[in-house]
Amino acid sequence: MTSEPTSPPTVPPLHSPKSPVWPTFPFHREGSRVWERGGISSRDLPSPLPTKRTRTYSATARASAGPVFKGVCKQFSRSQGHGFITPENGSEDIFVHVSDIEGEYVPVEGDEVTYKMCPIPPKNQKFQAVEVVLTQLAPHTPHETWSGQVVGS
C-alpha cells in the first residue's frame, strides 16, 4: 500500500459583502447619501458653519431669545447658499446661510432685513445671522422667489 500525502482542501477567504475592506474618511453608515454614491468628493465635505439643521438646540434657543438687529443685505449668492449682511450700526459684516432666511424671496443687495445673531463654533468669536426676515425689498430691483419666479418690485 502506497501512502501519498494528501493536501488539505483550499478554502476561499471569507469576506463580508456589506463592509468595506478599507476604511474611508469620514466614516459613513450604510444608507447614507454619500455611501450610496460610492465615495466622497471635496465638495461633499461638511461645512464647519452651523446651519439650521446642524445647530444645537441650546444655540438655537439662545439665538431666538436674543435681541433683533437691523441691517442691509450686502451680498447673497443663491448658488453658493450664503451671503453677508451689513449691520445698521456699521460694525463688521455678518455671515448669513440660506437655511436661516425666512420668507419667500431670495435676498439681493440693498434689501433691508431684521435678524438675530448666533455664535459660530468652535471658538464662538464670530457671529452669523439667524431668523433673517426681509422687511423692505430694494426698490427698482427684480427679486426672485425660492421657486424661481422673478418678480419686479
N, CA, C and O atoms as a DFTB+ gen file, in Angstrom:
612 C
 N C O
     1  1       0.801      -1.163       0.000
     2  2       0.000       0.000       0.000
     3  2       0.858       1.245       0.000
     4  3       1.696       1.432       0.882
     5  1       0.664       2.039      -0.924
     6  2       1.442       3.258      -1.050
     7  2       0.630       4.396      -0.458
     8  3      -0.537       4.583      -0.801
     9  1       1.245       5.144       0.419
    10  2       0.515       6.273       1.000
    11  2       1.040       7.576       0.403
    12  3       2.201       7.946       0.578
    13  1       0.177       8.229      -0.279
    14  2       0.529       9.517      -0.867
    15  2       0.029      10.621       0.058
    16  3      -1.082      10.532       0.581
    17  1       0.828      11.649       0.264
    18  2       0.362      12.738       1.126
    19  2      -0.794      13.493       0.455
    20  3      -0.749      13.826      -0.729
    21  1      -1.786      13.736       1.232
    22  2      -2.938      14.484       0.712
    23  2      -2.855      15.919       1.208
    24  3      -2.489      16.186       2.353
    25  1      -3.199      16.811       0.332
    26  2      -3.167      18.226       0.724
    27  2      -4.549      18.616       1.232
    28  3      -5.560      18.078       0.780
    29  1      -4.588      19.555       2.173
    30  2      -5.889      19.976       2.680
    31  2      -6.653      20.740       1.590
    32  3      -6.050      21.407       0.749
    33  1      -7.961      20.634       1.619
    34  2      -8.737      21.342       0.592
    35  2      -8.565      22.860       0.755
    36  3      -8.485      23.375       1.870
    37  1      -8.511      23.553      -0.379
    38  2      -8.353      25.011      -0.325
    39  2      -9.720      25.658      -0.106
    40  3     -10.695      25.353      -0.794
    41  1      -9.757      26.542       0.855
    42  2     -10.991      27.239       1.195
    43  2     -10.784      28.724       0.903
    44  3      -9.812      29.320       1.366
    45  1     -11.706      29.327       0.128
    46  2     -11.532      30.770      -0.152
    47  2     -11.722      31.574       1.124
    48  3     -12.500      31.179       1.992
    49  1     -11.021      32.697       1.250
    50  2     -11.176      33.524       2.458
    51  2     -12.585      34.105       2.530
    52  3     -13.229      34.350       1.510
    53  1     -13.038      34.313       3.737
    54  2     -14.372      34.856       3.951
    55  2     -14.336      36.375       3.848
    56  3     -13.426      37.018       4.373
    57  1     -15.329      36.945       3.171
    58  2     -15.457      38.402       3.034
    59  2     -16.887      38.787       3.338
    60  3     -17.828      38.138       2.880
    61  1     -17.044      39.819       4.092
    62  2     -18.377      40.340       4.368
    63  2     -18.788      41.236       3.205
    64  3     -18.068      42.184       2.892
    65  1     -19.913      40.973       2.555
    66  2     -20.278      41.776       1.380
    67  2     -20.700      43.198       1.717
    68  3     -20.710      44.052       0.830
    69  1     -21.047      43.478       2.957
    70  2     -21.552      44.802       3.294
    71  2     -20.529      45.696       3.975
    72  3     -20.813      46.872       4.200
    73  1     -19.388      45.202       4.300
    74  2     -18.411      46.053       4.974
    75  2     -17.261      46.357       4.024
    76  3     -16.819      45.474       3.289
    77  1     -16.770      47.596       4.028
    78  2     -15.657      47.927       3.142
    79  2     -14.372      47.267       3.624
    80  3     -14.183      47.016       4.814
    81  1     -13.511      46.999       2.681
    82  2     -12.246      46.371       3.009
    83  2     -11.297      47.382       3.630
    84  3     -10.489      47.027       4.488
    85  1     -11.388      48.637       3.207
    86  2     -10.525      49.696       3.722
    87  2     -11.391      50.773       4.359
    88  3     -12.514      51.004       3.909
    89  1     -10.899      51.423       5.380
    90  2     -11.691      52.492       5.999
    91  2     -11.663      53.738       5.129
    92  3     -10.668      54.024       4.462
    93  1     -12.744      54.461       5.145
    94  2     -12.812      55.722       4.424
    95  2     -13.012      56.838       5.429
    96  3     -13.510      56.608       6.531
    97  1     -12.626      58.039       5.054
    98  2     -12.813      59.174       5.949
    99  2     -13.694      60.184       5.266
   100  3     -13.436      60.463       4.095
   101  1     -14.692      60.750       5.867
   102  2     -15.208      60.352       7.164
   103  2     -15.964      59.048       7.047
   104  3     -16.418      58.686       5.961
   105  1     -16.104      58.336       8.160
   106  2     -16.780      57.057       8.155
   107  2     -18.269      57.284       7.964
   108  3     -18.861      58.128       8.637
   109  1     -18.870      56.547       7.062
   110  2     -20.288      56.708       6.761
   111  2     -21.052      55.437       7.082
   112  3     -20.532      54.327       6.971
   113  1     -22.284      55.627       7.476
   114  2     -23.160      54.481       7.720
   115  2     -23.764      54.049       6.398
   116  3     -23.892      54.846       5.468
   117  1     -24.135      52.773       6.324
   118  2     -24.849      52.304       5.154
   119  2     -26.184      53.008       5.096
   120  3     -26.798      53.270       6.131
   121  1     -26.637      53.315       3.903
   122  2     -27.903      54.008       3.739
   123  2     -27.746      55.515       3.638
   124  3     -28.694      56.207       3.268
   125  1     -26.556      56.042       3.964
   126  2     -26.372      57.480       3.849
   127  2     -26.186      57.834       2.379
   128  3     -25.804      56.985       1.573
   129  1     -26.455      59.082       2.035
   130  2     -26.380      59.542       0.661
   131  2     -24.974      59.344       0.092
   132  3     -24.835      58.914      -1.053
   133  1     -23.949      59.641       0.854
   134  2     -22.573      59.536       0.379
   135  2     -22.203      58.069       0.183
   136  3     -21.507      57.728      -0.774
   137  1     -22.661      57.204       1.078
   138  2     -22.358      55.778       0.977
   139  2     -22.930      55.234      -0.326
   140  3     -22.256      54.479      -1.027
   141  1     -24.163      55.605      -0.660
   142  2     -24.816      55.075      -1.842
   143  2     -24.162      55.558      -3.123
   144  3     -24.159      54.831      -4.117
   145  1     -23.606      56.772      -3.132
   146  2     -22.937      57.280      -4.323
   147  2     -21.607      56.589      -4.543
   148  3     -21.046      56.643      -5.637
   149  1     -21.108      55.946      -3.518
   150  2     -19.873      55.203      -3.676
   151  2     -18.627      56.029      -3.469
   152  3     -17.575      55.671      -4.000
   153  1     -18.690      57.086      -2.743
   154  2     -17.489      57.861      -2.487
   155  2     -17.814      59.250      -2.010
   156  3     -18.978      59.632      -1.887
   157  1     -16.766      60.002      -1.744
   158  2     -16.938      61.359      -1.253
   159  2     -15.964      62.242      -2.002
   160  3     -14.819      61.856      -2.238
   161  1     -16.413      63.414      -2.372
   162  2     -15.531      64.351      -3.052
   163  2     -15.353      65.579      -2.169
   164  3     -16.010      65.713      -1.137
   165  1     -14.468      66.464      -2.578
   166  2     -14.171      67.631      -1.750
   167  2     -15.380      68.553      -1.613
   168  3     -15.501      69.254      -0.607
   169  1     -16.280      68.570      -2.603
   170  2     -17.458      69.438      -2.485
   171  2     -18.503      68.854      -1.549
   172  3     -19.428      69.560      -1.148
   173  1     -18.378      67.587      -1.193
   174  2     -19.324      66.946      -0.299
   175  2     -18.914      67.043       1.162
   176  3     -19.653      66.602       2.042
   177  1     -17.747      67.614       1.429
   178  2     -17.302      67.714       2.809
   179  2     -18.230      68.637       3.578
   180  3     -18.661      69.662       3.052
   181  1     -18.537      68.288       4.803
   182  2     -19.464      69.120       5.566
   183  2     -18.866      70.485       5.872
   184  3     -17.664      70.623       6.096
   185  1     -19.735      71.489       5.877
   186  2     -19.304      72.850       6.176
   187  2     -19.099      72.985       7.676
   188  3     -19.875      72.421       8.447
   189  1     -18.081      73.713       8.112
   190  2     -17.898      73.925       9.544
   191  2     -18.893      74.932      10.119
   192  3     -18.993      75.069      11.338
   193  1     -19.624      75.633       9.265
   194  2     -20.592      76.624       9.738
   195  2     -21.898      75.935      10.110
   196  3     -22.390      75.082       9.371
   197  1     -22.451      76.304      11.244
   198  2     -23.694      75.650      11.658
   199  2     -24.884      76.153      10.854
   200  3     -25.121      77.358      10.769
   201  1     -25.620      75.235      10.272
   202  2     -26.842      75.582       9.566
   203  2     -28.011      75.311      10.497
   204  3     -27.831      74.824      11.613
   205  1     -29.191      75.625      10.037
   206  2     -30.375      75.409      10.857
   207  2     -30.481      73.935      11.257
   208  3     -30.936      73.625      12.358
   209  1     -30.064      73.024      10.369
   210  2     -30.147      71.592      10.665
   211  2     -29.070      71.120      11.629
   212  3     -29.305      70.200      12.413
   213  1     -27.892      71.736      11.583
   214  2     -26.780      71.244      12.396
   215  2     -26.545      72.036      13.672
   216  3     -25.706      71.653      14.488
   217  1     -27.270      73.130      13.858
   218  2     -27.089      73.945      15.054
   219  2     -27.687      73.219      16.249
   220  3     -28.734      72.582      16.132
   221  1     -27.040      73.311      17.373
   222  2     -27.545      72.647      18.580
   223  2     -28.809      73.339      19.072
   224  3     -29.048      74.509      18.772
   225  1     -29.601      72.615      19.819
   226  2     -30.845      73.162      20.343
   227  2     -30.562      74.349      21.263
   228  3     -31.268      75.357      21.219
   229  1     -29.530      74.224      22.094
   230  2     -29.233      75.307      23.038
   231  2     -28.795      76.579      22.304
   232  3     -29.162      77.680      22.714
   233  1     -28.013      76.443      21.222
   234  2     -27.599      77.619      20.448
   235  2     -28.802      78.249      19.769
   236  3     -28.895      79.474      19.691
   237  1     -29.724      77.433      19.277
   238  2     -30.932      77.947      18.645
   239  2     -31.806      78.683      19.657
   240  3     -32.348      79.746      19.358
   241  1     -31.940      78.116      20.849
   242  2     -32.755      78.743      21.893
   243  2     -32.151      80.075      22.337
   244  3     -32.875      81.051      22.537
   245  1     -30.815      80.117      22.491
   246  2     -30.165      81.379      22.881
   247  2     -30.331      82.434      21.804
   248  3     -30.572      83.600      22.117
   249  1     -30.207      82.048      20.536
   250  2     -30.359      83.000      19.442
   251  2     -31.793      83.511      19.364
   252  3     -32.016      84.699      19.134
   253  1     -32.757      82.629      19.552
   254  2     -34.168      83.033      19.485
   255  2     -34.539      83.992      20.615
   256  3     -35.400      84.856      20.443
   257  1     -33.893      83.841      21.761
   258  2     -34.186      84.697      22.902
   259  2     -33.435      86.031      22.830
   260  3     -33.703      86.942      23.613
   261  1     -32.498      86.139      21.890
   262  2     -31.677      87.346      21.796
   263  2     -32.398      88.508      21.141
   264  3     -33.527      88.366      20.671
   265  1     -31.743      89.651      21.112
   266  2     -32.347      90.852      20.533
   267  2     -32.413      90.764      19.004
   268  3     -31.697      89.982      18.378
   269  1     -33.290      91.588      18.422
   270  2     -33.440      91.669      16.966
   271  2     -32.605      92.844      16.465
   272  3     -32.684      93.948      17.004
   273  1     -31.809      92.597      15.432
   274  2     -30.958      93.621      14.839
   275  2     -31.475      93.957      13.452
   276  3     -32.178      93.157      12.835
   277  1     -31.123      95.153      12.956
   278  2     -31.483      95.579      11.613
   279  2     -30.224      95.722      10.787
   280  3     -29.151      96.024      11.308
   281  1     -30.368      95.500       9.487
   282  2     -29.240      95.642       8.589
   283  2     -29.688      95.659       7.146
   284  3     -30.883      95.640       6.848
   285  1     -28.702      95.696       6.242
   286  2     -28.951      95.702       4.807
   287  2     -28.161      94.555       4.190
   288  3     -27.008      94.318       4.549
   289  1     -28.790      93.849       3.263
   290  2     -28.107      92.754       2.579
   291  2     -26.989      93.336       1.718
   292  3     -27.242      94.137       0.819
   293  1     -25.770      92.933       1.997
   294  2     -24.622      93.415       1.239
   295  2     -24.448      92.592      -0.030
   296  3     -24.197      93.125      -1.111
   297  1     -24.587      91.278       0.129
   298  2     -24.370      90.361      -0.987
   299  2     -24.978      89.029      -0.612
   300  3     -24.886      88.616       0.544
   301  1     -25.614      88.327      -1.581
   302  2     -26.120      86.980      -1.333
   303  2     -26.024      86.187      -2.623
   304  3     -26.459      86.655      -3.676
   305  1     -25.461      84.995      -2.550
   306  2     -25.327      84.114      -3.703
   307  2     -26.236      82.916      -3.498
   308  3     -26.000      82.084      -2.622
   309  1     -27.269      82.835      -4.309
   310  2     -28.190      81.706      -4.185
   311  2     -27.488      80.396      -4.533
   312  3     -27.734      79.374      -3.894
   313  1     -26.619      80.418      -5.539
   314  2     -25.943      79.190      -5.958
   315  2     -24.986      78.671      -4.881
   316  3     -24.832      77.460      -4.723
   317  1     -24.351      79.570      -4.148
   318  2     -23.445      79.145      -3.080
   319  2     -24.175      78.954      -1.756
   320  3     -23.679      78.256      -0.872
   321  1     -25.345      79.564      -1.611
   322  2     -26.153      79.364      -0.417
   323  2     -25.774      80.223       0.773
   324  3     -26.115      79.886       1.906
   325  1     -25.081      81.319       0.543
   326  2     -24.732      82.201       1.659
   327  2     -24.463      83.609       1.169
   328  3     -24.348      83.858      -0.032
   329  1     -24.365      84.519       2.111
   330  2     -24.091      85.914       1.795
   331  2     -23.726      86.676       3.051
   332  3     -23.382      86.080       4.071
   333  1     -23.801      88.012       2.973
   334  2     -23.417      88.848       4.100
   335  2     -24.416      89.973       4.291
   336  3     -25.019      90.466       3.337
   337  1     -24.573      90.364       5.532
   338  2     -25.447      91.467       5.914
   339  2     -24.578      92.541       6.557
   340  3     -23.723      92.244       7.392
   341  1     -24.808      93.811       6.155
   342  2     -24.123      94.933       6.794
   343  2     -25.029      95.436       7.915
   344  3     -26.141      95.892       7.646
   345  1     -24.574      95.362       9.169
   346  2     -25.408      95.814      10.286
   347  2     -25.683      97.310      10.221
   348  3     -24.890      98.078       9.676
   349  1     -26.816      97.709      10.783
   350  2     -27.230      99.101      10.800
   351  2     -26.244      99.977      11.579
   352  3     -26.050     101.149      11.253
   353  1     -25.626      99.395      12.609
   354  2     -24.703     100.177      13.439
   355  2     -23.314     100.314      12.815
   356  3     -22.446     100.965      13.397
   357  1     -23.085      99.712      11.639
   358  2     -21.822      99.886      10.936
   359  2     -20.709      98.960      11.370
   360  3     -19.571      99.147      10.940
   361  1     -20.983      97.971      12.200
   362  2     -19.930      97.041      12.625
   363  2     -19.615      96.050      11.500
   364  3     -20.128      96.180      10.389
   365  1     -18.777      95.074      11.794
   366  2     -18.321      94.090      10.814
   367  2     -19.496      93.337      10.191
   368  3     -20.491      93.061      10.861
   369  1     -19.369      93.002       8.887
   370  2     -20.427      92.276       8.178
   371  2     -20.712      90.939       8.850
   372  3     -19.823      90.312       9.428
   373  1     -21.975      90.514       8.762
   374  2     -22.436      89.279       9.399
   375  2     -22.735      88.249       8.318
   376  3     -23.397      88.555       7.326
   377  1     -22.247      87.031       8.511
   378  2     -22.498      85.917       7.597
   379  2     -23.947      85.463       7.716
   380  3     -24.496      85.444       8.818
   381  1     -24.580      85.092       6.591
   382  2     -25.930      84.533       6.617
   383  2     -25.960      83.298       5.705
   384  3     -25.452      83.329       4.585
   385  1     -26.560      82.225       6.201
   386  2     -26.693      80.975       5.447
   387  2     -28.104      80.878       4.900
   388  3     -29.045      81.387       5.509
   389  1     -28.256      80.239       3.772
   390  2     -29.552      80.125       3.115
   391  2     -30.606      79.474       4.011
   392  3     -31.787      79.800       3.892
   393  1     -30.215      78.574       4.894
   394  2     -31.181      77.883       5.751
   395  2     -31.767      78.792       6.822
   396  3     -32.763      78.435       7.451
   397  1     -31.174      79.953       7.040
   398  2     -31.647      80.862       8.081
   399  2     -32.497      82.010       7.546
   400  3     -32.837      82.921       8.301
   401  1     -32.845      81.986       6.265
   402  2     -33.641      83.053       5.678
   403  2     -35.114      82.648       5.706
   404  3     -35.495      81.593       5.200
   405  1     -35.926      83.509       6.309
   406  2     -37.368      83.268       6.397
   407  2     -38.054      84.021       5.259
   408  3     -37.577      85.082       4.854
   409  1     -39.142      83.506       4.745
   410  2     -39.905      84.216       3.725
   411  2     -39.737      83.615       2.352
   412  3     -39.052      82.607       2.178
   413  1     -40.375      84.249       1.366
   414  2     -40.447      83.673       0.031
   415  2     -39.458      84.250      -0.968
   416  3     -39.327      83.709      -2.066
   417  1     -38.755      85.327      -0.630
   418  2     -37.854      85.968      -1.575
   419  2     -36.390      85.689      -1.269
   420  3     -35.978      85.585      -0.114
   421  1     -35.611      85.571      -2.359
   422  2     -34.156      85.447      -2.246
   423  2     -33.625      86.854      -2.022
   424  3     -33.939      87.753      -2.803
   425  1     -32.827      87.076      -0.975
   426  2     -32.326      88.433      -0.735
   427  2     -31.370      88.895      -1.827
   428  3     -30.607      88.102      -2.378
   429  1     -31.422      90.194      -2.131
   430  2     -30.491      90.805      -3.081
   431  2     -29.866      92.025      -2.411
   432  3     -30.319      92.477      -1.360
   433  1     -28.831      92.539      -3.035
   434  2     -28.128      93.700      -2.489
   435  2     -29.091      94.866      -2.302
   436  3     -29.814      95.240      -3.225
   437  1     -29.094      95.439      -1.093
   438  2     -29.924      96.588      -0.798
   439  2     -31.201      96.276      -0.042
   440  3     -31.880      97.201       0.405
   441  1     -31.555      95.009       0.117
   442  2     -32.756      94.650       0.877
   443  2     -32.524      94.921       2.361
   444  3     -31.467      94.596       2.901
   445  1     -33.519      95.519       3.013
   446  2     -33.436      95.734       4.457
   447  2     -33.932      94.470       5.153
   448  3     -34.939      93.883       4.757
   449  1     -33.212      94.062       6.195
   450  2     -33.536      92.822       6.892
   451  2     -33.485      93.032       8.411
   452  3     -32.843      93.954       8.913
   453  1     -34.176      92.154       9.109
   454  2     -34.003      92.036      10.563
   455  2     -33.468      90.642      10.807
   456  3     -33.753      89.722      10.039
   457  1     -32.696      90.474      11.869
   458  2     -32.075      89.189      12.155
   459  2     -31.696      89.105      13.617
   460  3     -31.660      90.105      14.333
   461  1     -31.417      87.894      14.036
   462  2     -30.844      87.638      15.357
   463  2     -29.466      87.044      15.124
   464  3     -29.153      86.623      14.010
   465  1     -28.641      87.005      16.158
   466  2     -27.272      86.544      15.970
   467  2     -26.989      85.288      16.772
   468  3     -27.505      85.093      17.872
   469  1     -26.142      84.431      16.180
   470  2     -25.737      83.172      16.808
   471  2     -24.221      83.036      16.628
   472  3     -23.716      83.305      15.539
   473  1     -23.481      82.624      17.668
   474  2     -22.032      82.476      17.518
   475  2     -21.675      81.302      16.614
   476  3     -22.408      80.316      16.536
   477  1     -20.541      81.423      15.936
   478  2     -20.043      80.363      15.055
   479  2     -18.985      79.565      15.800
   480  3     -17.977      80.138      16.212
   481  1     -19.178      78.249      15.991
   482  2     -18.173      77.431      16.656
   483  2     -16.936      77.299      15.781
   484  3     -17.033      77.597      14.591
   485  1     -15.798      76.880      16.274
   486  2     -15.571      76.310      17.590
   487  2     -15.210      77.347      18.649
   488  3     -15.393      77.095      19.840
   489  1     -14.699      78.511      18.237
   490  2     -14.252      79.478      19.247
   491  2     -15.333      80.477      19.637
   492  3     -15.177      81.207      20.616
   493  1     -16.430      80.519      18.879
   494  2     -17.545      81.429      19.144
   495  2     -17.116      82.894      19.178
   496  3     -17.676      83.690      19.933
   497  1     -16.124      83.250      18.361
   498  2     -15.659      84.629      18.314
   499  2     -16.378      85.442      17.238
   500  3     -16.484      86.663      17.353
   501  1     -16.876      84.771      16.189
   502  2     -17.618      85.446      15.132
   503  2     -19.075      85.027      15.225
   504  3     -19.423      84.064      15.909
   505  1     -19.924      85.780      14.515
   506  2     -21.357      85.528      14.579
   507  2     -21.936      85.365      13.186
   508  3     -21.369      85.829      12.197
   509  1     -23.074      84.699      13.131
   510  2     -23.824      84.599      11.894
   511  2     -25.262      85.004      12.159
   512  3     -25.756      84.888      13.280
   513  1     -25.926      85.479      11.122
   514  2     -27.313      85.919      11.241
   515  2     -28.244      84.715      11.164
   516  3     -28.062      83.833      10.326
   517  1     -29.245      84.685      12.047
   518  2     -30.265      83.642      12.025
   519  2     -31.630      84.325      12.069
   520  3     -31.736      85.497      12.430
   521  1     -32.658      83.592      11.702
   522  2     -34.025      84.124      11.664
   523  2     -34.070      85.438      10.876
   524  3     -34.617      86.438      11.341
   525  1     -33.487      85.414       9.680
   526  2     -33.397      86.600       8.828
   527  2     -34.729      86.803       8.112
   528  3     -35.233      85.895       7.452
   529  1     -35.294      88.001       8.250
   530  2     -36.566      88.349       7.621
   531  2     -36.361      89.594       6.768
   532  3     -35.841      90.600       7.251
   533  1     -36.767      89.531       5.506
   534  2     -36.688      90.697       4.634
   535  2     -37.828      91.636       4.996
   536  3     -38.997      91.269       4.879
   537  1     -37.494      92.849       5.437
   538  2     -38.522      93.807       5.851
   539  2     -38.843      94.806       4.760
   540  3     -39.972      95.292       4.689
   541  1     -37.873      95.129       3.901
   542  2     -38.094      96.083       2.816
   543  2     -37.266      95.635       1.622
   544  3     -36.040      95.558       1.702
   545  1     -37.940      95.341       0.512
   546  2     -37.224      94.940      -0.693
   547  2     -36.567      96.160      -1.323
   548  3     -37.112      97.263      -1.277
   549  1     -35.402      95.956      -1.906
   550  2     -34.686      97.056      -2.565
   551  2     -35.524      97.566      -3.729
   552  3     -35.993      96.769      -4.541
   553  1     -35.723      98.894      -3.830
   554  2     -36.552      99.435      -4.913
   555  2     -35.874      99.297      -6.273
   556  3     -34.649      99.334      -6.385
   557  1     -36.709      99.137      -7.308
   558  2     -36.256      99.062      -8.698
   559  2     -35.294      97.901      -8.939
   560  3     -34.429      97.981      -9.811
   561  1     -35.441      96.845      -8.185
   562  2     -34.586      95.672      -8.332
   563  2     -35.475      94.438      -8.478
   564  3     -36.346      94.200      -7.643
   565  1     -35.259      93.650      -9.537
   566  2     -36.063      92.429      -9.655
   567  2     -35.689      91.436      -8.553
   568  3     -34.514      91.256      -8.232
   569  1     -36.698      90.807      -7.991
   570  2     -36.478      89.812      -6.950
   571  2     -36.965      88.460      -7.439
   572  3     -37.847      88.362      -8.292
   573  1     -36.370      87.427      -6.878
   574  2     -36.705      86.064      -7.261
   575  2     -37.254      85.327      -6.046
   576  3     -36.748      85.480      -4.935
   577  1     -38.289      84.529      -6.266
   578  2     -38.798      83.688      -5.184
   579  2     -37.957      82.426      -5.127
   580  3     -37.214      82.140      -6.066
   581  1     -38.058      81.672      -4.052
   582  2     -37.276      80.449      -3.916
   583  2     -37.672      79.421      -4.968
   584  3     -36.883      78.537      -5.301
   585  1     -38.891      79.532      -5.492
   586  2     -39.332      78.592      -6.542
   587  2     -38.813      78.982      -7.915
   588  3     -38.959      78.207      -8.861
   589  1     -38.202      80.178      -8.059
   590  2     -37.594      80.580      -9.303
   591  2     -38.360      81.643     -10.067
   592  3     -37.886      82.098     -11.108
   593  1     -39.521      82.055      -9.591
   594  2     -40.320      83.079     -10.263
   595  2     -39.696      84.448     -10.020
   596  3     -39.397      84.803      -8.879
   597  1     -39.496      85.225     -11.101
   598  2     -38.915      86.565     -10.985
   599  2     -40.054      87.572     -10.841
   600  3     -41.012      87.583     -11.615
   601  1     -39.908      88.423      -9.810
   602  2     -40.928      89.428      -9.512
   603  2     -40.252      90.776      -9.479
   604  3     -39.251      90.949      -8.783
   605  1     -40.779      91.736     -10.219
   606  2     -40.227      93.098     -10.192
   607  2     -40.799      93.835      -8.997
   608  3     -41.957      93.621      -8.636
   609  1     -40.003      94.703      -8.374
   610  2     -40.501      95.447      -7.215
   611  2     -40.579      96.926      -7.499
   612  3     -40.978      97.701      -6.630
